[in-house]
């Protein structure tokens, strides 16, 4: 059973979903005005890995991750560069998706853009007016936090806590300091849309409520994002969404920790960020190591804990990447050459995968999961030359299940000599040999393993064709 730590309840809880066999997951995506930094990369890799494990565990996941393509930062950066805000956001969305592909992050099921959902935002604000949660000043439309009695249930910060005033828009006519913008009236030269209250643009928080609500009927199973979003962004999402719909916006709230850097020789760690002048771009890290190494560095720390950045840590992760693919290639060579059949002894290898799954079941504990992968590789390397073809096929399939959940490619990064297609072709050939030898148990086992990895086989007489689609559910052997 998967258990996950929900920020609002501050404990690990068993995962249940609104619809059996299906999970709806919303993760706050990028504001596309600059290149992706390692803090962005961490959130993307963490929630991509969680999504992969949920799918591998048998859930059909609807993964929604938005794009903020209009806000103050975008308007200011476009003016600074002397280009339109549309050109700016198009450029940096392309760059973001390029970085995500380098990190093995899969595209979301739905990637809604804020500017394509203005009508949904207007409808939501209108609903809040109708229920008495919204009011107007000369600067815009505001949410009245005093009317929402549960305000602060996510972050634990009361609405009248003076320490909560950061990142909240100022307006002397607001009823309460923590009231937040639902709709901002247009300033000269800024992009604007028509609304019942006047021309303007949406506030930042309303975007995620409108888009997450549209694709989940305001009933998400999991809402995720960085720890810096818990307040005020997610707190405000909860307030406006639940005031509008009258039901919980999400069953579970997951937040990944900050990326930190060493401040000085004392070793003190501080959050990585633009304002501190210590931000590192994903693109810069990719010049040091492969995307697979960046993923392993991120997953080597539990997602809720701070993640310390040092270039040496990236290089250490690259050495781990080499160890994984050395094992994969050695197994592939042995499967191609073949050895005399031995008595099958796959239980020890299956135990490593069970340990991996147990770690992931425990609030997605990737450090423990990686330890199980290392144990598997140690056992596999020790067994080279001693396994029969059935065992080798089973080990290859297990190793690729590890890779699929961790989001690592099926070939060594930067090389095509041991590509995923070559691996599939190797197993298809092994299966055909088993069929010819009437070893149907082995043939069925290979087919089932390939199906779980997203490979569809089509037998026509003695010939077999295949195509790669997407990994299937149920990773356990």
VENRAFEN-V233968 format. One record per pair of residues at least 24 apart in sequence whose C-alpha atoms are under 8 Angstrom apart, sorted by the first residue. I is the first residue (numbers start at 1). J is the second residue. Records with the same first field share a line. If there is no record, write none. Layout:
BEGIN
I=J  J
END
This chain:
BEGIN
1=361
2=360  361  362  363
3=361  362  363
4=361  362  363  364
5=252  253  254  363
6=252  253  254
7=154  155  252  253  254  255
8=153  154  155  252  253
9=154
12=363
17=221  251
18=219  221
21=58  59  60
22=59  60  61  62
23=59  60  61  62  221  222
24=61  62  63  64  216  220  221  222
25=61  62  63  64  220  221  222  223  224
26=63  64  65  212  220  222  223  224
27=63  64  65  66  223  224  225
28=65  66  67  208  224  225
29=65  66  67  68
30=66  67  68  96
31=67  68  69  70  74
32=67  68  69  74  88  89  90  92  93  96
33=73  74  77  88  89  92
34=92
35=92  95  96  281  282  283
36=95  96  99  281  282  283
37=279  280  281  282  283
38=259  279  280  281  282
39=258  259  272
41=100  282
42=256  259  298
43=225  226  256
44=100  105
45=103  105  295  298
46=256  298  299  303
47=224
48=105  106  407
49=405  406  407
50=364
52=404  405  406  407
53=360  405
55=472  473  474
56=405  471  472  473  474  475
57=473  474  475
58=472  473  474
59=473
62=108  109  110
63=108  109  110
64=108  109  110  111  112  212  215
65=108  110  111  112
66=110  111  112  113  114  208  211
67=111  112  113  114
68=113  114  115  207
69=113  114  115
70=114  115
71=203  204
75=190
99=282  283
102=290  291
103=291  292  294  295
104=291  292  407  408  409
105=407
112=211
114=207  211
117=207  210  211
118=193  202
120=210  211  214
121=202  206  207  210
122=195
124=210  244
125=182  183
127=244
128=240  243  244
131=243  244
133=243
137=173  174
138=173  185
139=171  184  185
140=181  182  183  184  185
141=181  182  183  184  185  197
142=174  179  180  181  182  183
143=179  180  181  182  240
144=175  176  179  180
145=176  178  179  239
146=176
148=239  243
150=239
151=235  239
152=235
153=235
154=230  234  235
155=230  231  235
164=232
167=232
168=232
180=236
181=205
182=206
205=233  234  236  237
206=237  240
208=237
209=237  240  241
213=241  249
218=245  247  248  249  250
219=247  248  249  250  251
220=249  250  251
221=250  251  252
222=250  251  252  253  254
223=250  251  252  253  254
224=253  254  255  256
225=254  255  256
226=255  256  257  258
227=255  256  257  258
228=258
230=255
255=303  304
256=303  304  305
257=303  304  305  306  307
258=305  306  307
259=306  307  308  309
260=306  307  308  309
261=308  309  310
262=308  309
269=308
285=311
288=314  315
289=314  315  318
290=318  413  414
291=413
292=318  321  408  409  413
293=317  318  320  321
295=407  408
296=321
299=366  367
300=366  367  370
301=366  367
302=364  365  366  367
303=364  365  366
322=412
324=377
325=411  412
327=377  380  381
328=396  399
329=418
330=384
331=384  392  395  396
332=396  423  426
334=384  385  392
335=389  392  393  426
336=426
338=388  389
339=385  386  387  388  389
340=387  388  389
341=387  388  389  390
342=386  387  388
343=388
344=387  388  390  391
345=391
346=391  394  395
349=376  379  380  395
350=398  477
352=376
353=398  402  476  477
354=476
357=476
373=402
389=430
390=442
393=427  430  446
394=446
397=446  449  450
398=477
400=453
401=453  475
404=453  471
424=450  455
428=464
432=462  464
END
